[in-house]
């Protein structure tokens, strides 16, 4: 009875894991209609929703903090476009040739898992660095995934341009729009909320403050008496009154319109939409799974890739403070299975996305377990700038 209670407590604490497991069961149980949706751009539509909702939750201040830690960020980005694709190619040799191997190939070309920002925060790590790596690795994936996948797969008729165009439309565009709207929703620097004027406190009971009325002193002899300022005259007929430029008016209107996006309620709504999109993607991907003897080899290949990428992430953070090291570990070892599924679908068709559902479950289990272990081993540091190695 105790293991069941522990499992329920774990799922309640990590709703992402519970949603992914439930979606996987639904996808395996109702395969035909979900496979019909997957074959008709269902994965791409959900992926665009996921990326846009996630971009709305990234604060501009987080990007500025990530820029201060440019050395580890650049090192992790370099690894993501060189070492991880080679590691995925080597691990894919374990899987049988065909769509299953093609799906494993795309894992190493995917950017950081979107959930790695949340797991980094849960682990007490520097979530700003995780957010910066998420954006940087997504841009890098759009730029290099097509040519690298063509080189690794070696398929005749493979079109890198088609993959790049699909990623630009489904990933880069929603990311840019979401980040721009979130930045526009932030109040300008130095802006303060209007506060009501403070009125002086009334005098104590029974006390009356008697002050003589002050009368203005008469002007000295020979001085002119000051006169009130005259109001400016109305413009002549036919002359239009000057108005602020249209660009300034447009910015003011946009800021006022999107400002609710920065409220806590809107941020929670965006997080819920992203979680729902992740669950729906897992269901569509699981609908492409048709269990066979080859899936044992696929599972082995994915576990090898996950373990080796965790080792690489640990090595990247050896000389960094613990919060930075936690961010590097989790973002390097957690690759985005949803974007990998979109990449596999665009390059090889929906059947190649089948292994990514299994990888999504593995990576979320690993991420939540690693975050819990790191959090228990070290208390969360107080907020403030993170010291970086020289």
C-alpha positions as CSV (number, residue, x, y, z in Angstrom):
1,X,0.0,0.0,0.0
2,X,2.9,2.4,0.7
3,X,4.3,2.3,-2.8
4,X,0.9,3.2,-4.2
5,X,0.7,6.2,-1.8
6,X,4.2,7.3,-2.7
7,X,3.3,7.1,-6.4
8,X,0.2,9.3,-5.8
9,X,2.2,11.8,-3.8
10,X,4.9,11.9,-6.6
11,X,2.3,12.5,-9.3
12,X,0.5,15.2,-7.2
13,X,3.8,17.0,-6.7
14,X,4.9,16.8,-10.4
15,X,1.7,17.4,-12.5
16,X,3.8,17.4,-15.7
17,X,4.7,13.8,-15.1
18,X,1.1,12.8,-14.3
19,X,-0.1,14.6,-17.4
20,X,2.5,12.9,-19.7
21,X,1.7,9.4,-18.3
22,X,-2.1,9.9,-18.7
23,X,-1.6,11.2,-22.2
24,X,0.6,8.2,-23.1
25,X,-2.1,5.8,-22.0
26,X,-4.8,7.7,-23.9
27,X,-2.6,7.7,-27.1
28,X,-1.9,4.0,-26.9
29,X,-5.6,3.2,-26.3
30,X,-7.2,5.5,-28.9
31,X,-4.7,5.3,-31.7
32,X,-6.7,5.5,-34.9
33,X,-8.3,9.0,-34.5
34,X,-5.2,10.5,-32.9
35,X,-3.0,9.1,-35.7
36,X,-5.4,10.8,-38.2
37,X,-4.8,14.1,-36.4
38,X,-1.0,13.5,-36.4
39,X,-1.0,12.9,-40.1
40,X,-2.8,16.3,-40.7
41,X,-0.4,18.8,-39.0
42,X,-1.7,18.1,-35.5
43,X,1.9,17.8,-34.1
44,X,3.0,21.1,-35.7
45,X,-0.1,23.0,-34.5
46,X,0.3,21.8,-30.9
47,X,4.1,22.5,-31.1
48,X,3.4,26.1,-32.1
49,X,1.0,26.6,-29.2
50,X,3.5,25.1,-26.8
51,X,6.4,27.3,-27.9
52,X,4.2,30.5,-27.9
53,X,2.8,29.8,-24.4
54,X,6.2,29.0,-23.0
55,X,7.7,32.2,-24.5
56,X,5.0,34.2,-22.7
57,X,6.3,32.9,-19.3
58,X,9.9,34.1,-19.9
59,X,10.6,37.4,-18.2
60,X,12.9,39.9,-20.1
61,X,14.9,40.2,-16.8
62,X,15.8,36.5,-17.1
63,X,17.4,37.0,-20.4
64,X,19.5,39.9,-19.1
65,X,20.7,37.7,-16.2
66,X,21.5,34.9,-18.6
67,X,23.6,37.3,-20.7
68,X,25.8,38.0,-17.7
69,X,26.7,34.2,-17.6
70,X,27.7,34.1,-21.3
71,X,30.6,31.8,-20.9
72,X,28.7,28.7,-19.6
73,X,25.8,29.5,-21.9
74,X,28.0,29.6,-25.0
75,X,29.8,26.4,-23.9
76,X,26.4,24.6,-23.5
77,X,25.2,25.9,-26.9
78,X,28.3,24.7,-28.6
79,X,27.9,21.3,-27.1
80,X,24.2,21.2,-28.2
81,X,25.1,21.6,-31.9
82,X,28.3,19.5,-32.0
83,X,28.5,16.8,-29.3
84,X,24.9,15.9,-28.8
85,X,24.1,15.3,-32.5
86,X,27.1,13.0,-32.7
87,X,26.0,11.2,-29.5
88,X,22.5,10.7,-30.9
89,X,23.9,9.3,-34.1
90,X,26.0,6.8,-32.2
91,X,23.1,5.8,-29.9
92,X,20.8,5.4,-32.9
93,X,23.1,2.6,-34.2
94,X,21.5,0.5,-31.5
95,X,18.0,0.9,-32.9
96,X,16.9,-1.0,-36.1
97,X,17.2,0.8,-39.4
98,X,14.1,2.6,-40.6
99,X,11.7,5.1,-39.0
100,X,12.7,4.1,-35.4
101,X,16.3,4.9,-36.0
102,X,15.4,8.1,-37.7
103,X,13.4,9.2,-34.7
104,X,16.3,8.6,-32.3
105,X,18.5,10.7,-34.6
106,X,16.4,13.8,-34.0
107,X,16.7,13.7,-30.2
108,X,20.3,15.1,-30.4
109,X,19.2,17.9,-32.8
110,X,16.4,19.1,-30.5
111,X,16.9,22.2,-28.3
112,X,16.6,22.2,-24.5
113,X,13.4,20.7,-23.1
114,X,10.9,23.4,-22.2
115,X,10.2,21.7,-18.9
116,X,14.0,22.1,-18.0
117,X,13.4,25.7,-17.0
118,X,10.8,24.5,-14.4
119,X,13.0,21.6,-13.2
120,X,16.0,23.9,-12.8
121,X,13.9,26.2,-10.6
122,X,12.7,23.1,-8.6
123,X,16.3,22.1,-8.1
124,X,17.3,25.5,-6.7
125,X,19.3,26.3,-9.9
126,X,19.6,29.5,-11.9
127,X,16.4,29.4,-14.0
128,X,17.5,32.5,-15.9
129,X,20.4,30.5,-17.4
130,X,18.0,27.7,-18.3
131,X,15.7,30.2,-20.0
132,X,18.6,31.7,-22.0
133,X,19.7,28.2,-23.0
134,X,16.2,27.3,-24.1
135,X,16.0,30.3,-26.4
136,X,19.5,30.0,-27.7
137,X,19.3,26.3,-28.4
138,X,15.9,26.7,-30.1
139,X,17.4,29.3,-32.5
140,X,20.4,27.1,-33.1
141,X,18.2,24.1,-33.8
142,X,16.3,26.1,-36.4
143,X,19.6,27.1,-38.1
144,X,21.5,23.8,-38.1
145,X,19.0,20.9,-37.6
146,X,18.2,20.6,-41.3
147,X,21.8,20.3,-42.7
148,X,23.0,18.1,-39.8
149,X,20.0,15.8,-40.1
150,X,20.7,15.5,-43.8
151,X,24.3,14.6,-43.1
152,X,23.5,12.1,-40.4
153,X,20.5,10.4,-42.1
154,X,22.0,10.2,-45.6
155,X,18.6,9.7,-47.2
156,X,18.2,10.4,-50.9
157,X,15.7,13.1,-51.5
158,X,16.0,14.6,-48.0
159,X,15.3,18.4,-48.1
160,X,17.1,20.4,-45.4
161,X,15.4,23.5,-46.6
162,X,12.0,22.0,-45.9
163,X,13.0,21.2,-42.3
164,X,14.4,24.7,-41.8
165,X,11.3,26.3,-43.1
166,X,9.0,24.1,-41.0
167,X,11.0,24.9,-37.8
168,X,11.1,28.6,-38.6
169,X,7.3,28.6,-39.0
170,X,6.4,26.3,-36.1
171,X,9.1,27.1,-33.6
172,X,11.0,30.4,-34.4
173,X,8.0,32.5,-35.2
174,X,5.9,31.6,-32.2
175,X,9.0,32.0,-30.0
176,X,9.7,35.5,-31.4
177,X,6.1,36.7,-31.1
178,X,5.7,35.4,-27.6
179,X,9.0,37.0,-26.4
180,X,8.1,40.3,-28.0
181,X,4.6,40.4,-26.4
182,X,6.0,39.5,-23.0
183,X,8.6,42.2,-23.3
184,X,6.0,44.8,-24.4
185,X,3.9,43.8,-21.4
186,X,6.7,44.9,-18.9
187,X,6.4,48.4,-17.5
188,X,9.2,50.8,-18.6
189,X,12.3,51.1,-16.5
190,X,11.8,53.6,-13.7
191,X,8.1,53.7,-14.0
192,X,6.3,53.9,-10.7
193,X,2.7,53.2,-10.0
194,X,0.6,56.3,-9.2
195,X,0.0,56.6,-5.5
196,X,-2.7,58.6,-3.7
197,X,-1.6,61.9,-2.2
198,X,-1.1,61.7,1.6
199,X,-3.1,64.2,3.6
200,X,-1.7,65.5,6.8
201,X,-3.0,63.9,10.0
202,X,-5.6,65.8,11.9
203,X,-4.5,67.6,15.1
204,X,-5.2,65.9,18.5
205,X,-8.6,66.2,20.1
206,X,-9.1,69.6,21.7
207,X,-6.1,71.1,20.0
208,X,-6.6,73.7,17.3
209,X,-3.8,74.9,15.2
210,X,-4.3,78.7,14.9
211,X,-2.1,80.1,12.1
212,X,-2.5,83.7,11.0
213,X,-3.4,84.2,7.4
214,X,-0.4,85.4,5.4
215,X,-1.1,88.3,3.0
216,X,1.2,89.0,0.1
217,X,3.7,91.8,0.7
218,X,3.2,94.9,-1.4
219,X,5.7,95.3,-4.2
220,X,8.6,97.8,-3.6
221,X,8.4,101.3,-5.0
222,X,9.1,101.4,-8.7
223,X,8.7,97.6,-9.2
224,X,6.1,96.3,-11.6
225,X,3.3,94.2,-10.2
226,X,3.5,90.6,-11.4
227,X,0.7,89.7,-13.8
228,X,-0.7,86.3,-14.3
229,X,0.6,84.4,-17.3
230,X,-1.5,84.6,-20.4
231,X,-2.8,81.4,-21.9
232,X,-1.5,80.6,-25.4
233,X,-3.6,81.8,-28.2
234,X,-5.6,79.3,-30.2
235,X,-3.9,78.2,-33.5
236,X,-5.0,80.1,-36.5
237,X,-7.7,78.7,-38.7
238,X,-6.4,76.0,-41.0
239,X,-3.4,75.1,-38.8
240,X,-3.6,71.6,-37.2
241,X,-2.6,71.1,-33.6
242,X,0.6,69.0,-33.3
243,X,0.0,65.4,-32.1
244,X,2.5,62.7,-30.9
245,X,4.0,60.6,-33.7
246,X,2.1,57.6,-34.8
247,X,4.9,55.3,-33.6
248,X,4.7,56.6,-30.1
249,X,0.9,56.3,-30.0
250,X,1.2,52.7,-31.4
251,X,3.7,51.7,-28.7
252,X,1.5,53.2,-25.9
253,X,-1.5,51.3,-27.3
254,X,0.4,48.0,-27.6
255,X,1.8,48.3,-24.1
256,X,-1.6,49.0,-22.6
257,X,-3.1,46.1,-24.5
258,X,-0.6,43.4,-23.7
259,X,0.2,44.6,-20.1
260,X,-2.2,42.0,-18.6
261,X,0.1,39.3,-20.0
262,X,2.6,40.1,-17.2
263,X,0.1,39.5,-14.4
264,X,0.4,36.3,-12.3
265,X,-3.0,35.1,-13.5
266,X,-1.9,35.3,-17.1
267,X,1.4,33.6,-16.4
268,X,-0.5,30.7,-14.7
269,X,-2.8,30.4,-17.6
270,X,0.1,30.3,-20.1
271,X,1.8,27.6,-18.0
272,X,-1.5,25.5,-18.0
273,X,-1.8,25.9,-21.8
274,X,1.8,24.8,-22.2
275,X,1.2,21.7,-20.0
276,X,-2.0,20.9,-21.9
277,X,-0.1,21.2,-25.2
278,X,2.6,18.8,-23.9
279,X,0.0,16.3,-22.9
280,X,-1.7,16.5,-26.2
281,X,1.6,16.1,-28.1
282,X,2.4,13.0,-26.1
283,X,-1.0,11.5,-26.9
284,X,-0.5,12.1,-30.7
285,X,3.0,10.7,-30.6
286,X,1.9,7.6,-28.6
287,X,-0.7,7.0,-31.3
288,X,2.2,6.3,-33.7
289,X,3.6,3.6,-31.4
290,X,3.2,0.0,-32.6
291,X,5.1,-2.2,-30.2
292,X,7.5,-4.7,-31.7
293,X,10.8,-6.3,-30.8
294,X,12.6,-3.2,-32.2
295,X,11.2,-1.0,-29.4
296,X,13.5,-2.7,-26.8
297,X,16.5,-1.6,-28.8
298,X,14.9,1.9,-29.2
299,X,14.5,2.1,-25.4
300,X,18.1,1.1,-24.9
301,X,19.3,3.7,-27.4
302,X,17.3,6.4,-25.7
303,X,18.6,5.4,-22.2
304,X,22.2,5.5,-23.5
305,X,21.7,8.9,-25.0
306,X,20.1,10.2,-21.8
307,X,22.8,8.9,-19.5
308,X,25.6,10.2,-21.7
309,X,24.0,13.6,-22.0
310,X,23.7,13.8,-18.2
311,X,27.4,13.1,-17.9
312,X,28.2,15.8,-20.4
313,X,26.0,18.3,-18.6
314,X,27.7,17.4,-15.3
315,X,31.1,18.0,-16.9
316,X,30.0,21.4,-18.2
317,X,29.2,22.6,-14.7
318,X,32.2,21.3,-12.9
319,X,33.8,24.7,-12.3
320,X,30.6,26.7,-11.9
321,X,28.6,27.5,-8.8
322,X,26.0,25.0,-7.8
323,X,22.9,27.0,-9.2
324,X,24.7,27.4,-12.6
325,X,25.8,23.7,-12.5
326,X,22.3,22.6,-11.9
327,X,21.0,24.6,-14.9
328,X,23.7,23.2,-17.2
329,X,23.0,19.6,-16.0
330,X,19.3,19.7,-16.5
331,X,19.2,21.7,-19.8
332,X,21.9,19.6,-21.4
333,X,20.4,16.2,-20.4
334,X,16.8,17.2,-21.2
335,X,16.1,17.7,-24.9
336,X,12.8,18.8,-26.2
337,X,10.9,15.6,-27.3
338,X,8.0,17.7,-28.8
339,X,10.3,19.7,-31.1
340,X,12.2,16.5,-31.9
341,X,8.8,14.9,-32.8
342,X,8.0,17.9,-35.1
343,X,11.5,17.6,-36.7
344,X,11.1,13.8,-37.2
345,X,7.6,14.3,-38.7
346,X,8.8,17.1,-41.1
347,X,11.9,15.1,-42.2
348,X,10.7,11.4,-42.2
349,X,6.9,11.4,-41.6
350,X,4.8,10.7,-38.6
351,X,6.0,7.1,-38.0
352,X,9.5,8.4,-37.2
353,X,8.0,10.4,-34.2
354,X,7.0,7.2,-32.4
355,X,10.2,6.8,-30.3
356,X,9.9,10.4,-29.1
357,X,6.9,9.7,-26.8
358,X,9.0,7.1,-25.0
359,X,11.9,9.6,-24.7
360,X,9.5,12.3,-23.4
361,X,8.4,10.0,-20.6
362,X,12.0,9.1,-19.8
363,X,13.3,12.7,-19.8
364,X,10.5,14.0,-17.6
365,X,11.0,11.2,-15.1
366,X,14.8,11.9,-15.1
367,X,14.3,15.7,-14.8
368,X,11.9,15.5,-11.9
369,X,14.0,12.9,-10.1
370,X,17.2,14.9,-10.6
371,X,15.5,18.1,-9.4
372,X,14.3,16.5,-6.3
373,X,17.7,15.0,-5.5
374,X,19.5,18.3,-6.1
375,X,16.9,20.2,-4.0
376,X,17.3,17.8,-1.0
377,X,21.0,17.9,-1.2
378,X,21.3,21.7,-1.2
379,X,18.8,24.4,0.0
380,X,17.6,26.9,-2.5
381,X,20.0,30.0,-2.5
382,X,18.6,33.4,-1.7
383,X,17.6,35.6,-4.7
384,X,20.4,37.7,-6.1
385,X,23.2,37.7,-8.6
386,X,25.0,34.4,-9.0
387,X,28.8,34.5,-8.8
388,X,30.4,33.0,-11.9
389,X,33.9,31.6,-12.3
390,X,36.5,33.9,-13.6
